[in-house]
Amino acid sequence: MPATPRFLTSRQLADSLGVSESSVKRWVDDGSIAADRTAGGHRRIPLAEAIGYIRRQRATLSKPHLLPLETAPQIGGVDGAAAQKLLDAMVCDRSAEARAIISGRYLGGAGIASIADNLIRPVLHELGDLWHHGPEGILLEHRAVDTCVHALTEIGSWLPSVPDSAPAAVTAGGPGDPYLLPPMLASLVLRECGIRAHNLGPSTPLETVGLAMSKYGARLCTISISSPPGPRSEATWLALEQAVADMGGRILMGGRSCAALPEKVRERVRARDSMTELAAYATGWLEGVVRAKPRKERRS
């Protein structure tokens, strides 16, 4: 598959929006769209910046297929109809269409948390129930997860760069949790909030989570828990929570097996039931960190 171009010309963006090239040039010149200049003075618009502008303005794309994307996006609302459409595409293994639905909702202005909670989550749940985890159902689920990973990877490339000075976080699937999507989605949600997220992927030992928190200077950690914890997990969880607390950090957990954690762990580790809740928490947490930073610098 050819690499997606990182820049658009003024003409490319204008044609996709159905406006004049002079309009796009004016938006660049007045700062509405950030762009680079070639040695000859031609405007080159980063793809992520073009998509950011489209989302901010809720701009109508007259020719979305002209954007240099892997699939022409299907722009629309994040609702039950969209979820049904995505489910139909997944069941029929129409991966390109499914990716277009997911990426199109982001391009249309939906946040990653909303896409996760209102499209991806219910569709994967429906696929799991539809075939009762028989051979065909397992095949569909695996293909659906691959399709989602593909779409989310593309969306991730559109997110604005998070500066190195931004607070850091770690996302991971807990021990025995084999699912790729929850920590990946958590990472994208945090990045969308302006946090430098480092995703460790599925089935991560808690000791590794603690090591990553220290390595990246992270003060926020999310751990997905989809498998019941082992009988000796309490001490390891409490040790991680204490280590993170000593660093001034916080742990969030989510997933269907959170309630199976020992009571002492559940008393000390915050649970969040959705990506929307995670986004809300992360936004408030980030604002608190930003407010506290100047005070800390003044004391020093």
C-alpha positions as CSV (number, residue, x, y, z in Angstrom):
1,M,0.0,0.0,0.0
2,P,1.5,3.4,-1.0
3,A,2.4,5.8,1.8
4,T,-0.2,8.5,2.4
5,P,1.2,11.9,1.4
6,R,1.8,14.2,4.3
7,F,1.1,17.5,2.5
8,L,-1.5,19.0,0.3
9,T,-1.3,21.8,-2.2
10,S,-3.7,24.7,-2.0
11,R,-5.4,23.3,-5.1
12,Q,-5.9,19.8,-3.6
13,L,-7.6,21.1,-0.5
14,A,-9.7,23.6,-2.5
15,D,-10.9,20.9,-4.9
16,S,-11.8,18.6,-2.0
17,L,-13.8,21.3,-0.3
18,G,-15.4,22.7,-3.5
19,V,-14.0,26.2,-3.0
20,S,-11.6,28.3,-4.9
21,E,-7.9,28.0,-4.6
22,S,-7.7,31.7,-3.7
23,S,-9.9,31.0,-0.7
24,V,-7.6,28.3,0.7
25,K,-4.6,30.6,0.1
26,R,-6.4,33.4,2.0
27,W,-7.1,31.0,4.9
28,V,-3.4,30.1,5.0
29,D,-2.3,33.7,4.8
30,D,-4.6,34.8,7.6
31,G,-3.5,31.9,9.9
32,S,-6.6,29.9,9.8
33,I,-4.7,27.0,8.3
34,A,-1.0,26.5,9.1
35,A,1.2,25.7,6.1
36,D,4.8,25.4,5.1
37,R,6.4,27.2,2.2
38,T,8.6,25.6,-0.5
39,A,11.8,27.3,-1.7
40,G,9.7,28.8,-4.5
41,G,7.1,30.2,-2.1
42,H,4.3,27.6,-2.7
43,R,2.1,26.7,0.2
44,R,2.2,23.1,1.4
45,I,-0.5,22.2,3.9
46,P,0.2,19.3,6.3
47,L,-2.5,16.7,6.1
48,A,-3.1,16.8,9.8
49,E,-3.6,20.5,9.7
50,A,-6.0,20.2,6.8
51,I,-8.0,17.7,8.7
52,G,-7.9,19.8,11.8
53,Y,-9.4,22.7,9.8
54,I,-12.1,20.6,8.3
55,R,-13.1,19.3,11.8
56,R,-13.0,22.8,13.4
57,Q,-15.1,24.4,10.7
58,R,-17.4,21.4,10.2
59,A,-16.6,22.0,6.6
60,T,-18.5,20.1,3.9
61,L,-16.4,18.0,1.7
62,S,-17.7,18.1,-1.9
63,K,-15.1,15.6,-3.1
64,P,-13.6,13.7,-0.1
65,H,-12.1,11.2,-2.4
66,L,-9.6,13.9,-3.5
67,L,-8.0,14.0,-0.1
68,P,-4.8,11.8,0.1
69,L,-6.4,9.3,2.4
70,E,-6.3,5.5,2.3
71,T,-10.1,5.3,1.8
72,A,-12.6,8.0,0.8
73,P,-14.3,8.9,4.1
74,Q,-18.0,8.4,4.7
75,I,-18.9,11.5,6.8
76,G,-21.9,11.4,9.0
77,G,-23.2,11.3,12.6
78,V,-22.2,8.9,15.4
79,D,-25.5,7.3,16.1
80,G,-27.4,4.0,15.9
81,A,-27.6,4.2,12.1
82,A,-23.9,4.6,11.8
83,A,-23.3,1.7,14.2
84,Q,-25.6,-0.5,12.1
85,K,-23.9,0.5,8.9
86,L,-20.5,-0.3,10.5
87,L,-21.8,-3.7,11.7
88,D,-23.1,-4.6,8.3
89,A,-19.7,-3.8,6.7
90,M,-17.9,-5.8,9.4
91,V,-20.2,-8.8,9.0
92,C,-19.7,-8.8,5.2
93,D,-15.9,-8.3,5.7
94,R,-15.9,-5.0,3.7
95,S,-12.9,-3.6,5.5
96,A,-12.4,-0.6,3.3
97,E,-16.0,0.5,3.8
98,A,-15.7,0.0,7.6
99,R,-12.6,2.0,7.7
100,A,-14.2,4.8,5.7
101,I,-17.1,4.9,8.2
102,I,-14.8,5.2,11.2
103,S,-12.4,7.7,9.7
104,G,-15.3,9.7,8.2
105,R,-16.9,10.2,11.6
106,Y,-13.6,11.6,12.9
107,L,-13.2,13.8,9.9
108,G,-16.8,15.0,10.4
109,G,-15.9,16.3,13.9
110,A,-16.6,13.3,16.3
111,G,-14.0,12.8,19.0
112,I,-12.1,9.5,19.3
113,A,-13.9,8.7,22.6
114,S,-17.3,9.1,21.0
115,I,-16.3,6.9,18.1
116,A,-15.0,4.3,20.5
117,D,-18.0,4.2,22.8
118,N,-20.8,4.6,20.2
119,L,-19.4,2.8,17.2
120,I,-16.5,0.5,17.8
121,R,-17.6,-0.8,21.2
122,P,-21.2,-1.8,20.4
123,V,-20.3,-3.2,17.0
124,L,-17.6,-5.5,18.5
125,H,-20.0,-6.5,21.3
126,E,-22.7,-7.4,18.7
127,L,-20.2,-9.4,16.6
128,G,-19.3,-11.4,19.7
129,D,-23.0,-12.2,20.5
130,L,-24.0,-12.7,16.9
131,W,-22.1,-15.9,16.4
132,H,-21.8,-17.0,20.0
133,H,-18.0,-17.2,19.6
134,G,-18.2,-20.0,17.1
135,P,-15.5,-20.4,14.4
136,E,-17.1,-17.9,12.0
137,G,-17.7,-15.4,14.9
138,I,-14.1,-15.6,15.9
139,L,-13.0,-15.0,12.3
140,L,-15.3,-12.0,12.1
141,E,-14.1,-10.6,15.4
142,H,-10.4,-10.9,14.4
143,R,-11.0,-9.3,11.0
144,A,-13.0,-6.5,12.7
145,V,-10.3,-5.8,15.2
146,D,-7.7,-5.6,12.4
147,T,-10.0,-3.2,10.5
148,C,-10.4,-1.0,13.6
149,V,-6.6,-1.0,14.2
150,H,-6.0,0.0,10.6
151,A,-8.5,2.9,10.8
152,L,-7.3,4.1,14.2
153,T,-3.7,4.1,13.0
154,E,-4.6,6.4,10.2
155,I,-6.6,8.7,12.5
156,G,-3.7,8.7,14.9
157,S,-1.5,10.1,12.0
158,W,-3.9,13.0,11.7
159,L,-3.7,14.1,15.3
160,P,-1.8,17.3,16.0
161,S,1.7,16.7,17.4
162,V,1.9,16.8,21.2
163,P,4.8,18.9,22.4
164,D,7.6,17.2,24.3
165,S,6.8,19.5,27.2
166,A,3.3,18.1,27.6
167,P,2.6,15.8,30.5
168,A,3.2,12.1,29.8
169,A,0.9,9.0,30.4
170,V,1.2,5.3,29.9
171,T,-1.6,3.0,28.5
172,A,-1.6,-0.7,28.7
173,G,-3.6,-3.9,28.8
174,G,-3.1,-5.6,32.1
175,P,-1.6,-9.0,32.8
176,G,-3.5,-11.6,30.8
177,D,-5.5,-9.0,28.9
178,P,-5.0,-9.9,25.2
179,Y,-7.0,-7.2,23.6
180,L,-5.3,-4.6,21.4
181,L,-8.0,-2.0,21.1
182,P,-8.6,-0.8,24.7
183,P,-5.1,0.5,25.4
184,M,-4.7,1.8,21.8
185,L,-8.0,3.7,22.1
186,A,-7.0,5.1,25.5
187,S,-3.7,6.2,24.0
188,L,-5.4,8.1,21.2
189,V,-8.0,9.6,23.5
190,L,-5.2,11.0,25.7
191,R,-3.2,12.2,22.7
192,E,-6.4,14.0,21.5
193,C,-6.5,15.7,24.9
194,G,-2.9,16.9,24.5
195,I,-1.1,14.3,26.6
196,R,2.0,12.5,25.5
197,A,0.7,8.9,25.7
198,H,3.0,5.8,25.5
199,N,1.1,2.7,24.7
200,L,2.5,-0.6,25.9
201,G,-0.1,-2.8,24.2
202,P,-1.9,-5.9,25.6
203,S,-0.8,-8.4,28.3
204,T,1.6,-6.0,30.1
205,P,3.1,-7.1,33.4
206,L,2.4,-4.5,36.1
207,E,6.1,-4.3,36.9
208,T,6.6,-3.2,33.3
209,V,3.9,-0.5,33.7
210,G,5.8,0.8,36.7
211,L,9.1,0.8,34.8
212,A,7.4,2.7,31.9
213,M,6.0,5.3,34.2
214,S,9.4,6.0,35.6
215,K,11.2,5.9,32.2
216,Y,8.8,8.4,30.5
217,G,8.2,10.6,33.6
218,A,4.5,9.7,33.3
219,R,2.0,10.8,36.0
220,L,-1.1,9.2,34.6
221,C,-1.6,5.5,33.7
222,T,-4.6,3.6,32.2
223,I,-4.8,-0.2,32.5
224,S,-7.5,-2.2,30.8
225,I,-8.6,-5.3,32.6
226,S,-10.6,-7.8,30.6
227,S,-9.5,-11.0,32.2
228,P,-10.0,-12.0,35.9
229,P,-6.8,-11.3,37.9
230,G,-4.7,-14.1,39.3
231,P,-5.0,-15.1,43.0
232,R,-1.7,-13.3,43.9
233,S,-2.4,-10.1,42.1
234,E,-3.3,-8.0,45.1
235,A,0.3,-7.4,46.3
236,T,1.5,-6.5,42.8
237,W,-1.3,-4.1,42.2
238,L,-0.8,-2.4,45.6
239,A,2.9,-2.1,45.0
240,L,2.3,-0.4,41.6
241,E,-0.3,1.9,43.1
242,Q,2.1,3.0,45.8
243,A,5.0,3.5,43.4
244,V,2.8,5.6,41.1
245,A,1.5,7.6,44.1
246,D,5.0,8.2,45.3
247,M,5.7,9.7,41.8
248,G,2.7,12.0,42.2
249,G,0.8,10.0,39.7
250,R,-2.6,8.3,39.3
251,I,-3.8,5.0,37.8
252,L,-7.1,4.6,36.0
253,M,-8.5,1.2,35.2
254,G,-11.3,0.0,32.9
255,G,-12.7,-3.2,31.5
256,R,-15.2,-5.9,32.3
257,S,-13.1,-7.5,35.0
258,C,-12.4,-4.5,37.2
259,A,-14.9,-5.6,39.7
260,A,-13.0,-8.9,40.1
261,L,-9.9,-7.0,41.5
262,P,-9.3,-7.3,45.3
263,E,-11.3,-4.8,47.3
264,K,-8.2,-3.0,48.6
265,V,-7.1,-2.4,45.0
266,R,-10.5,-1.1,44.0
267,E,-10.4,1.3,46.9
268,R,-7.2,2.9,45.7
269,V,-7.4,2.7,41.9
270,R,-10.0,4.8,40.1
271,A,-12.3,3.0,37.6
272,R,-13.6,4.6,34.4
273,D,-16.4,2.8,32.5
274,S,-15.9,4.4,29.0
275,M,-13.5,6.3,26.8
276,T,-15.8,9.3,27.2
277,E,-15.3,9.2,31.0
278,L,-11.5,8.8,30.4
279,A,-11.5,11.9,28.1
280,A,-13.4,14.0,30.6
281,Y,-11.0,12.9,33.4
282,A,-7.9,13.4,31.3
283,T,-9.0,16.9,30.3
284,G,-9.6,17.9,33.9
285,W,-6.3,16.3,35.0
286,L,-4.4,18.1,32.3
287,E,-5.9,21.4,33.3
288,G,-4.9,20.8,36.9
289,V,-1.3,19.9,35.9
290,V,-1.0,23.0,33.7
291,R,-2.3,25.2,36.6
292,A,0.0,23.7,39.1
293,K,3.2,23.9,37.0
294,P,3.7,27.7,37.2
295,R,3.3,27.6,41.0
296,K,5.9,24.8,41.2
297,E,8.3,26.8,39.0
298,R,7.8,30.0,41.2
299,R,8.6,28.0,44.3
300,S,11.9,26.8,42.7
